[in-house]
C-alpha cells in the first residue's frame, strides 16, 4: 500500500460558511471517511485554519498569507492508504468539498526517503 495525500482546494477561501454549514460539512466528511477508518486506511488529516498564517518567500521575505492576492485556498487534507493513484482518486470523488463549484481535491502520492 502507498500513502496518498488528498488536498482540499477551495476556489474562494474568502467565503465564510455559517456554523450550521460547517456542522453539516463535518458530518458529511465523517461519513465519507468512515469506510477508510473501518478498513484502517485512514492515516490522518487536518483542516487548515484561515488565521495566523504567513508565507515565507525566496530570500527570507515574509508576507501575510495565504490570502493576500490569491482567491484559491487550501482547506485541509487527509492521508489515506491505497494501492494506486486511481484508487485514491476514486475515493476522492466522494469528498464533500466537491459540493462547492470550482473546488477540487488534489491527489498526490507521498514519497518516502527511499523514493528520492
C-alpha positions in Angstrom: 0.0 0.0 0.0 1.1 3.5 -0.7 0.2 6.7 1.1 -1.7 9.4 -0.8 -2.4 12.9 0.4 -5.8 14.4 -0.7 -5.5 18.2 -0.6 -8.8 20.1 -0.4 -8.8 23.2 -2.5 -11.5 25.9 -2.2 -11.9 28.2 -5.2 -12.7 31.1 -2.9 -11.4 30.9 0.6 -12.7 34.4 1.4 -16.3 33.0 1.6 -17.1 32.1 5.2 -19.5 29.3 5.9 -22.1 29.6 8.7 -21.7 27.4 11.8 -24.6 25.3 10.6 -23.0 24.8 7.2 -19.7 23.8 8.8 -21.5 21.4 11.1 -23.2 19.7 8.1 -20.0 19.6 6.2 -18.2 18.0 9.1 -20.9 15.3 9.4 -20.6 14.6 5.7 -16.8 14.4 6.0 -17.0 12.0 8.9 -19.5 9.8 6.9 -17.2 10.0 3.8 -14.1 8.9 5.8 -16.0 6.2 7.8 -15.2 3.4 5.3 -11.5 4.3 5.3 -11.4 4.2 9.1 -13.2 0.8 9.1 -10.6 -0.5 6.6 -7.7 1.0 8.6 -6.8 3.0 5.5 -7.0 6.5 7.1 -3.6 7.6 8.1 -4.6 11.1 9.3 -5.6 14.6 8.3 -6.5 18.1 9.5 -8.2 21.2 8.4 -6.2 24.3 7.9 -7.2 27.4 9.7 -7.5 30.7 8.0 -5.8 32.8 10.6 -2.3 33.1 12.0 -0.5 32.2 8.8 2.5 33.6 6.9 4.2 32.8 3.6 8.0 32.7 3.5 9.4 33.5 0.1 12.8 33.4 -1.5 15.5 35.5 0.2 13.6 35.4 3.5 10.7 37.7 2.6 7.7 37.0 4.8 4.2 38.1 3.9 0.7 37.7 5.4 -0.8 34.7 4.0 -2.1 32.9 2.2 -4.9 35.3 1.3 -3.1 38.4 0.0 -3.6 38.1 -3.7 -4.9 34.6 -4.3 -8.5 33.6 -4.0 -7.9 29.8 -4.0 -7.1 28.4 -0.6 -6.2 25.1 0.9 -8.9 23.9 3.3 -7.3 20.8 4.7 -6.0 17.4 3.8 -6.3 13.7 4.6 -3.7 11.0 4.1 -5.0 7.6 3.0 -3.6 4.2 2.1 -4.4 2.9 -1.4 -2.8 0.5 -3.9 -2.8 3.0 -6.8 -3.4 6.7 -7.5 -6.6 5.7 -9.4 -7.9 4.0 -6.3 -7.1 7.1 -4.2 -8.8 9.4 -6.9 -11.9 7.2 -6.9 -12.2 7.7 -3.2 -11.6 11.4 -3.5 -14.7 11.7 -5.8 -16.9 11.3 -2.8 -15.3 14.2 -0.8 -17.9 16.7 0.4 -15.5 19.6 -0.6 -16.5 18.9 -4.2 -20.0 20.2 -3.5 -18.6 23.7 -4.0 -18.4 24.8 -7.6 -14.8 25.3 -8.5 -13.5 23.3 -5.5 -11.1 20.4 -6.1 -9.3 17.6 -4.4 -5.6 17.1 -5.4 -4.4 13.5 -5.1 -0.6 13.1 -4.7 1.5 10.0 -3.7 3.6 10.7 -0.7 7.3 10.0 -1.4 9.4 8.2 1.2 13.1 8.7 1.8 13.8 5.6 -0.4 12.0 7.2 -3.3 14.4 10.2 -3.6 
